[in-house]
Amino acid sequence: MTELAWFKSSYSSNEGADCVEIAWHKSSYSGDEGTECVEVASAPDAVLVRDSKDRSGPHLTFAPGAWQAFVEFARSV
């Protein structure tokens, strides 16, 4: 497993109240140079996916069941 990268929600106050944190982890299929990396983070009601080369850029959001179905399909191919 790769090292998790934690970050605090932008909705949290500076005092740390009402804090939400998620951890992104890089796909084990990503190359050592990080040129084709996908990072995934799990939240209670969603799975987030982003491009590790553009961490502040857009991300995709999936329902947990939809993500599980995608992973199962990808493994079968």
Secondary structure, DSSP 4 states (H G I P E B T S, - for coil): -PPPEEEE-TTS-TT-TT--EEEEEE-TTS-TT-TT-EEEEEETTEEEEEEGGGTTS-EEEE-HHHHHHHHHHHHH-
